[in-house]
Amino acid sequence: MQRRRQLLALCSAGFALLAGCQTTAPAGPTPEATRASFLLLGEQHDNPLHHAQRAAWLRQLAAANRAAGRGTWVVFEQMNRANDAALQQAARLQPANATMVAEAGGLELKAWAWPLHQPLFDAALAGDVHLAGGNLSRDAVRRVVREGRAAVPADLLPLLDAPGWQPADQLAVEADIEASHCGALPPSLFGPMALAQRVRDAAMAQAMLAGAASAPAGKAPQVVLIAGNGHVRSDLGVPFYLRAAGVPAADIVSVAWLEPEGSGESGRYQQVRRTAAATRPDPCEDMKKPG
């Protein structure tokens, strides 16, 4: 009886695939997702169902792309773009060792609660796809927060300066940052942290663009981004910078993995997948404690 209660608790908490619960098999990639030149797959970082389901998508996408004669390029928010040489070497020498590959790409195992993301790496390595880091290092992001525009990598400035970004967009990013920090962040940091968010989105877009440009015309791979739901938002996230670089909106498909209470407002994503919620402590509890 105790064992049964433990399994039921895991199932209701969103760990169905790990606990062996009876569930309906999640739907695979839609035709629109399979055809997309740029496919962005979002996540709630600590929900293992999101990683398991997207890993299944990666396996199917890689197989479909091979059958169609095109490659697959997977960019990870969890890895740094500056580590790509080490990442490629590790993927070549240790394709069965996802932990070693992830670390070579700059993934901080403790910060990302490894092995939560391991199913995605296992799927990508098994599919013989090209892996790439899309993010800036923590130190680089901190410099942007402290120093502002002067610390933004030069190759990202054209994307940040592209027309289309409106004052309302800036306010929306700042509001999201305030909400994600439970109202505990000093207002003086709203602008600097919004800039850092924009720079990270631009960096991931740049990594996706590099993937698309890696093959001759007519043979471009499908480029997939693995990132948090906020980064894959069509209006303010990575897709904004892809469009700023000239990618037609029709070539971009953004898919969010959300929990039952997750936001999926019209216009944020082209597609939404929902799973049970993961059990987690109140993320605001520590932030609201008196200093």
Solvent accessible surface area in square Angstrom, and as a share of the most:
residue,aa,sasa,rsa
1,M,163,0.73
2,Q,101,0.45
3,R,154,0.56
4,R,147,0.54
5,R,131,0.48
6,Q,85,0.38
7,L,52,0.26
8,L,95,0.47
9,A,59,0.46
10,L,73,0.36
11,C,36,0.21
12,S,87,0.56
13,A,15,0.11
14,G,0,0.00
15,F,48,0.20
16,A,10,0.08
17,L,85,0.42
18,L,128,0.64
19,A,17,0.13
20,G,60,0.58
21,C,26,0.16
22,Q,179,0.80
23,T,74,0.43
24,T,127,0.74
25,A,84,0.65
26,P,60,0.38
27,A,65,0.50
28,G,27,0.26
29,P,26,0.16
30,T,30,0.18
31,P,86,0.54
32,E,86,0.39
33,A,0,0.00
34,T,40,0.23
35,R,160,0.58
36,A,6,0.05
37,S,40,0.26
38,F,13,0.05
39,L,0,0.00
40,L,0,0.00
41,L,0,0.00
42,G,0,0.00
43,E,3,0.02
44,Q,74,0.33
45,H,71,0.32
46,D,54,0.28
47,N,0,0.00
48,P,11,0.07
49,L,13,0.06
50,H,0,0.00
51,H,0,0.00
52,A,24,0.19
53,Q,23,0.10
54,R,0,0.00
55,A,7,0.05
56,A,40,0.31
57,W,4,0.01
58,L,5,0.02
59,R,120,0.44
60,Q,89,0.40
61,L,1,0.01
62,A,2,0.02
63,A,45,0.35
64,A,39,0.30
65,N,3,0.01
66,R,140,0.51
67,A,94,0.73
68,A,78,0.60
69,G,65,0.63
70,R,57,0.21
71,G,40,0.39
72,T,11,0.07
73,W,34,0.12
74,V,0,0.00
75,V,0,0.00
76,F,0,0.00
77,E,3,0.01
78,Q,4,0.02
79,M,0,0.00
80,N,28,0.14
81,R,63,0.23
82,A,98,0.76
83,N,46,0.24
84,D,44,0.23
85,A,87,0.68
86,A,48,0.37
87,L,1,0.00
88,Q,47,0.21
89,Q,93,0.41
90,A,6,0.04
91,A,22,0.17
92,R,161,0.59
93,L,108,0.54
94,Q,76,0.34
95,P,72,0.45
96,A,103,0.80
97,N,60,0.31
98,A,4,0.03
99,T,45,0.26
100,M,78,0.35
101,V,0,0.00
102,A,0,0.00
103,E,90,0.40
104,A,25,0.19
105,G,0,0.00
106,G,16,0.16
107,L,6,0.03
108,E,76,0.34
109,L,51,0.25
110,K,193,0.82
111,A,54,0.42
112,W,45,0.16
113,A,54,0.42
114,W,39,0.14
115,P,83,0.52
116,L,40,0.20
117,H,1,0.00
118,Q,55,0.24
119,P,51,0.32
120,L,0,0.00
121,F,0,0.00
122,D,51,0.27
123,A,1,0.00
124,A,1,0.01
125,L,25,0.12
126,A,73,0.56
127,G,9,0.08
128,D,128,0.67
129,V,24,0.14
130,H,68,0.30
131,L,3,0.01
132,A,3,0.02
133,G,0,0.00
134,G,0,0.00
135,N,11,0.05
136,L,16,0.08
137,S,41,0.26
138,R,113,0.41
139,D,85,0.44
140,A,16,0.12
141,V,30,0.17
142,R,119,0.44
143,R,101,0.37
144,V,1,0.00
145,V,37,0.21
146,R,162,0.59
147,E,96,0.43
148,G,20,0.19
149,R,128,0.47
150,A,96,0.74
151,A,24,0.18
152,V,11,0.06
153,P,34,0.22
154,A,83,0.64
155,D,67,0.34
156,L,0,0.00
157,L,45,0.23
158,P,91,0.57
159,L,13,0.07
160,L,12,0.06
161,D,81,0.42
162,A,18,0.14
163,P,129,0.81
164,G,41,0.40
165,W,43,0.15
166,Q,97,0.43
167,P,103,0.64
168,A,69,0.54
169,D,30,0.16
170,Q,49,0.22
171,L,120,0.60
172,A,37,0.29
173,V,10,0.06
174,E,33,0.15
175,A,56,0.44
176,D,64,0.33
177,I,16,0.08
178,E,70,0.31
179,A,74,0.57
180,S,73,0.47
181,H,49,0.22
182,C,24,0.14
183,G,54,0.52
184,A,53,0.41
185,L,26,0.13
186,P,69,0.43
187,P,104,0.66
188,S,90,0.58
189,L,60,0.30
190,F,32,0.13
191,G,29,0.28
192,P,41,0.26
193,M,48,0.21
194,A,0,0.00
195,L,39,0.20
196,A,6,0.05
197,Q,47,0.21
198,R,25,0.09
199,V,1,0.00
200,R,48,0.17
201,D,3,0.02
202,A,0,0.00
203,A,0,0.00
204,M,0,0.00
205,A,0,0.00
206,Q,49,0.22
207,A,14,0.11
208,M,0,0.00
209,L,36,0.18
210,A,56,0.44
211,G,0,0.00
212,A,26,0.20
213,A,83,0.64
214,S,62,0.40
215,A,32,0.25
216,P,93,0.59
217,A,108,0.84
218,G,85,0.82
219,K,136,0.58
220,A,44,0.34
221,P,13,0.08
222,Q,0,0.00
223,V,0,0.00
224,V,0,0.00
225,L,0,0.00
226,I,0,0.00
227,A,0,0.00
228,G,4,0.04
229,N,17,0.09
230,G,40,0.39
231,H,11,0.05
232,V,0,0.00
233,R,21,0.08
234,S,11,0.07
235,D,54,0.28
236,L,15,0.07
237,G,0,0.00
238,V,0,0.00
239,P,1,0.01
240,F,21,0.09
241,Y,0,0.00
242,L,0,0.00
243,R,88,0.32
244,A,35,0.27
245,A,49,0.38
246,G,60,0.58
247,V,17,0.10
248,P,79,0.50
249,A,67,0.52
250,A,96,0.75
251,D,49,0.26
252,I,10,0.05
253,V,14,0.08
254,S,0,0.00
255,V,0,0.00
256,A,0,0.00
257,W,1,0.00
258,L,11,0.05
259,E,19,0.08
260,P,81,0.51
261,E,166,0.75
262,G,26,0.25
263,S,47,0.30
264,G,34,0.33
265,E,95,0.43
266,S,122,0.78
267,G,53,0.51
268,R,55,0.20
269,Y,27,0.10
270,Q,100,0.44
271,Q,29,0.13
272,V,50,0.29
273,R,51,0.19
274,R,119,0.44
275,T,13,0.08
276,A,38,0.30
277,A,40,0.31
278,A,8,0.06
279,T,104,0.60
280,R,77,0.28
281,P,112,0.70
282,D,85,0.44
283,P,93,0.59
284,C,26,0.16
285,E,100,0.45
286,D,103,0.54
287,M,84,0.37
288,K,136,0.58
289,K,117,0.50
290,P,134,0.84
291,G,132,1.27
